[in-house]
Amino acid sequence: MENCYLILLGAGPGDPDLIIVKGVKALEKAEVVLYDTLSHPDLLDYAPADAEKIYVGKKAGSCQNSQQSINDLIVQKAREGNYIVRLKGGDPFVFGRGHEELTHARAHDIPVEVIPGISSCTSIGELQTIPLTKRGINESFWVTTGVTRNGGVSEDIELAAQTTATIAILMGMRNLPKIVNIFKRYGRSTTPIAVIQRGSLPEEKIALGTIASITNEVEKKNLTNPALILIGDVVQLHPEYATWVSRKSGTTEAVME
């Protein structure tokens, strides 16, 4: 396997133009590309025409393309002496199992390089001009998964709900009602929230509201995964938030037109 090499490459949040230059250079040398569901198909055009392009995305309820099968495929292609690019949506080390693949490859003496990607947790709100931090509003942000391995809600969300931090939640749409209830328990019903589906892409959709109203707004917009949930006072800085706000019984509620 002396000529083999593995690149763990972040594809960015969706828009293919948001991949970093070093990632493009890696794809241009690829002999094998193993790509995920959330990596934009146009990125494959950077790879040579004769490169082997293999879809390894995972689907809920399917054992096809399990993590173990992906790990085994990396080793198989490496043993064939290939320069492999493992193209992963977002950043490979942010809920991307990139380090699991790195560990498995190194255990089989495969050289590995990591090329970071722009993570949706930081970029999607930014593209909507919502900052994760703003002087005078908050001093930190949390990034957490919205669903644990057993389908539940991470305990970190309960901790985050007790702070003034911005909370960025990935993979949380299935548990949105549970997440809302956690914030309500801590008296956060009027806290601003945004749900952004397929951020950075032409088909992007956004729902703005408060903890109390967001589930209704999401239903109106028919939002589903993949989506980012952003919670915190910084959401009020979205340029359209103020126009969607009305006063009801002395509390702030978002109204979507």
C-alpha positions as CSV (number, residue, x, y, z in Angstrom):
1,M,0.0,0.0,0.0
2,E,3.0,2.3,-0.4
3,N,1.3,4.5,-3.0
4,C,-2.1,4.8,-1.2
5,Y,-3.3,7.9,0.6
6,L,-6.5,9.0,2.2
7,I,-7.8,12.6,2.3
8,L,-10.7,13.4,4.6
9,L,-12.2,16.4,2.9
10,G,-15.0,18.7,4.1
11,A,-17.4,19.6,1.3
12,G,-18.9,22.6,3.0
13,P,-22.5,23.4,3.8
14,G,-24.0,22.7,0.4
15,D,-23.0,25.4,-2.1
16,P,-20.2,23.8,-4.1
17,D,-18.4,27.2,-4.4
18,L,-17.8,27.1,-0.6
19,I,-15.3,24.3,-0.8
20,I,-11.8,25.5,0.1
21,V,-9.1,25.7,-2.6
22,K,-7.0,22.9,-1.0
23,G,-10.0,20.6,-1.2
24,V,-10.3,21.3,-5.0
25,K,-6.7,20.5,-5.5
26,A,-7.1,17.2,-3.6
27,L,-10.1,16.2,-5.8
28,E,-8.2,17.0,-8.9
29,K,-5.7,14.3,-8.0
30,A,-8.2,11.7,-6.8
31,E,-8.3,8.2,-8.1
32,V,-11.2,7.2,-5.9
33,V,-13.8,9.6,-4.4
34,L,-16.1,8.3,-1.7
35,Y,-18.9,10.8,-1.3
36,D,-21.8,11.4,1.1
37,T,-25.4,12.5,0.6
38,L,-24.8,16.1,1.7
39,S,-21.8,16.7,-0.6
40,H,-22.9,18.6,-3.7
41,P,-22.7,16.5,-6.8
42,D,-21.0,19.3,-8.8
43,L,-17.9,18.8,-6.6
44,L,-17.3,15.5,-8.4
45,D,-16.6,17.4,-11.6
46,Y,-13.2,18.4,-10.1
47,A,-12.1,14.8,-10.0
48,P,-10.5,13.3,-13.1
49,A,-13.0,11.8,-15.6
50,D,-11.5,8.3,-15.0
51,A,-11.6,8.5,-11.2
52,E,-13.9,6.0,-9.5
53,K,-16.7,7.8,-7.8
54,I,-18.6,5.8,-5.1
55,Y,-21.7,6.9,-3.2
56,V,-21.5,5.9,0.4
57,G,-24.2,8.1,1.9
58,K,-26.3,6.6,4.8
59,K,-30.1,6.4,4.9
60,A,-32.2,6.0,8.0
61,G,-33.4,2.4,8.5
62,S,-30.9,1.0,6.0
63,C,-27.8,-1.1,6.8
64,Q,-26.4,-0.3,3.4
65,N,-23.3,1.9,3.7
66,S,-22.9,1.4,7.4
67,Q,-19.9,3.0,9.0
68,Q,-18.1,-0.3,9.2
69,S,-18.7,-1.0,5.5
70,I,-17.3,2.5,4.6
71,N,-14.3,1.8,6.8
72,D,-13.8,-1.5,5.0
73,L,-14.1,0.1,1.6
74,I,-11.4,2.7,2.5
75,V,-9.0,-0.1,3.4
76,Q,-10.0,-2.1,0.2
77,K,-9.3,0.9,-2.1
78,A,-6.1,1.7,-0.3
79,R,-4.8,-1.8,-0.7
80,E,-5.3,-1.3,-4.4
81,G,-2.9,1.6,-4.2
82,N,-5.3,4.5,-4.7
83,Y,-5.3,8.1,-3.8
84,I,-8.6,8.3,-2.0
85,V,-10.7,11.4,-1.3
86,R,-13.4,10.8,1.3
87,L,-15.8,13.7,0.6
88,K,-18.0,14.5,3.6
89,G,-20.6,17.2,3.9
90,G,-19.8,20.2,6.1
91,D,-16.6,19.5,8.1
92,P,-15.4,15.9,8.6
93,F,-14.8,16.4,12.3
94,V,-18.2,18.0,13.2
95,F,-20.7,15.2,13.6
96,G,-19.1,13.6,10.5
97,R,-17.4,10.5,11.9
98,G,-14.2,11.7,10.3
99,H,-12.0,10.8,13.2
100,E,-13.5,7.2,13.2
101,E,-12.4,6.8,9.6
102,L,-9.0,8.4,10.3
103,T,-8.4,6.0,13.2
104,H,-9.5,3.0,11.1
105,A,-7.2,4.0,8.2
106,R,-4.2,4.6,10.5
107,A,-4.8,1.2,12.1
108,H,-4.2,-0.3,8.7
109,D,-1.1,1.9,8.0
110,I,-2.8,4.2,5.6
111,P,-1.4,7.7,5.5
112,V,-4.2,10.3,6.2
113,E,-4.6,14.0,5.7
114,V,-7.5,16.1,7.0
115,I,-8.7,19.1,4.9
116,P,-11.3,21.0,6.9
117,G,-14.6,22.1,5.5
118,I,-16.9,25.1,6.2
119,S,-19.3,23.7,8.8
120,S,-23.1,24.4,8.4
121,C,-23.2,25.1,12.2
122,T,-21.3,28.3,11.7
123,S,-21.9,29.2,8.0
124,I,-25.7,28.8,7.5
125,G,-26.7,31.4,10.0
126,E,-24.0,33.7,8.7
127,L,-25.2,33.5,5.2
128,Q,-28.6,34.7,6.5
129,T,-26.6,37.5,8.3
130,I,-27.3,36.0,11.7
131,P,-24.1,36.1,13.8
132,L,-23.4,33.4,16.3
133,T,-22.0,36.0,18.7
134,K,-22.6,39.8,19.0
135,R,-21.1,42.2,21.4
136,G,-23.7,43.2,24.0
137,I,-26.0,40.2,23.2
138,N,-24.1,37.0,24.0
139,E,-20.6,35.8,24.8
140,S,-20.5,32.2,23.4
141,F,-22.3,29.6,21.3
142,W,-23.0,25.9,21.6
143,V,-23.0,23.4,18.8
144,T,-24.9,20.2,19.5
145,T,-26.6,17.3,17.8
146,G,-30.4,17.3,17.9
147,V,-30.6,13.5,18.1
148,T,-28.6,11.0,20.1
149,R,-27.7,7.5,19.0
150,N,-30.9,6.2,20.7
151,G,-33.1,8.8,19.1
152,G,-33.4,11.0,22.2
153,V,-32.4,14.6,22.8
154,S,-28.8,15.4,24.0
155,E,-28.5,16.4,27.6
156,D,-26.3,19.3,26.4
157,I,-29.4,21.0,24.9
158,E,-30.9,21.1,28.4
159,L,-27.7,22.7,29.7
160,A,-27.5,25.2,26.9
161,A,-31.1,26.2,27.4
162,Q,-30.0,27.6,30.8
163,T,-27.5,30.0,29.3
164,T,-27.5,33.2,27.1
165,A,-25.4,31.5,24.5
166,T,-26.5,31.0,20.9
167,I,-27.4,27.3,20.3
168,A,-26.8,25.8,16.9
169,I,-28.5,22.4,16.6
170,L,-27.7,20.0,13.8
171,M,-29.9,17.0,12.8
172,G,-32.7,18.2,15.2
173,M,-35.8,18.4,13.1
174,R,-37.2,15.1,14.3
175,N,-36.9,16.3,17.9
176,L,-37.9,19.9,17.4
177,P,-41.1,19.6,19.6
178,K,-38.9,18.1,22.4
179,I,-36.3,20.8,22.0
180,V,-39.0,23.5,22.2
181,N,-40.4,21.9,25.4
182,I,-37.0,22.0,27.0
183,F,-36.6,25.7,26.4
184,K,-40.2,26.3,27.6
185,R,-39.4,24.6,30.9
186,Y,-36.7,27.2,31.5
187,G,-38.9,30.1,30.7
188,R,-37.5,30.7,27.3
189,S,-40.8,30.8,25.3
190,T,-40.1,34.2,23.8
191,T,-36.5,33.4,22.8
192,P,-36.0,34.0,19.0
193,I,-35.3,30.9,16.9
194,A,-34.6,30.3,13.2
195,V,-34.9,27.0,11.3
196,I,-33.0,27.0,8.0
197,Q,-33.4,24.2,5.5
198,R,-30.9,23.4,2.8
199,G,-28.9,26.4,3.7
200,S,-26.6,28.0,1.1
201,L,-28.5,26.3,-1.8
202,P,-31.0,27.9,-4.2
203,E,-33.8,25.9,-2.6
204,E,-33.0,27.3,0.9
205,K,-36.0,28.0,3.1
206,I,-36.2,29.7,6.5
207,A,-38.7,30.0,9.3
208,L,-38.3,32.6,12.0
209,G,-40.2,32.8,15.2
210,T,-40.0,32.3,18.9
211,I,-39.7,29.1,20.9
212,A,-43.5,29.3,21.4
213,S,-44.3,29.7,17.8
214,I,-41.7,27.9,15.8
215,T,-43.3,24.5,15.4
216,N,-46.3,26.2,13.7
217,E,-44.0,28.2,11.5
218,V,-42.1,25.1,10.5
219,E,-45.3,23.4,9.5
220,K,-46.5,26.4,7.5
221,K,-43.2,26.3,5.6
222,N,-43.1,22.5,5.4
223,L,-39.5,22.4,6.5
224,T,-37.7,19.1,6.9
225,N,-34.2,17.8,7.2
226,P,-31.5,18.8,6.4
227,A,-31.9,21.9,8.5
228,L,-30.1,24.0,11.0
229,I,-31.8,25.2,14.2
230,L,-30.5,28.4,15.7
231,I,-31.7,29.6,19.0
232,G,-30.8,32.8,20.8
233,D,-31.3,36.6,20.9
234,V,-28.9,37.0,17.9
235,V,-31.7,35.6,15.6
236,Q,-33.4,39.0,16.1
237,L,-30.6,40.5,13.9
238,H,-32.0,38.7,10.8
239,P,-33.0,41.6,8.5
240,E,-36.6,40.3,8.2
241,Y,-37.2,39.3,11.8
242,A,-38.6,42.7,12.9
243,T,-41.2,42.6,10.2
244,W,-42.5,39.3,11.4
245,V,-42.9,40.4,15.0
246,S,-46.2,41.4,16.6
247,R,-47.1,42.1,20.1
248,K,-49.4,39.6,21.9
249,S,-50.3,40.0,25.5
250,G,-47.0,41.8,26.1
251,T,-44.8,39.0,24.6
252,T,-43.0,38.8,21.3
253,E,-44.4,36.4,18.8
254,A,-43.1,35.9,15.2
255,V,-45.7,36.1,12.5
256,M,-44.8,34.6,9.1
257,E,-46.6,36.2,6.1
